[in-house]
């Protein structure tokens, strides 16, 4: 039975989060948590918290689920809206340019291996 956890409007750029998601996709949930504990990338705490949340969701949906059999079936990172994180940088001759602040929607789906 597949369980899902989402982090919407995560204050991390999608490019940084995708590196970590690609690292754990397809791995056993326990092994992914172990790797994320020692990964120094900025997205590691976000993805680790999501996997722990998905494990908790699996326990709530089915109390008899085998947690050791869970693996990361799918993990995606999408770009979120940047409407509330707009910043401006002064430039030459009185102009200004926009600073892009990354916002991500991260989704992790866990499933059981047969």
Buried (B, 14 or more C-beta within 10 A) or exposed (E): EEBBBBBEEBEBBBEBBBBBBEBBBEBBBBEBBEBBEEBEBEBBBBBBBBBBBBBEBBBEEEEEBEEEEBBBBBBBBEEBEEEEBEEEEEEEEEEEEEEEEBBBBBBBBBBBEE
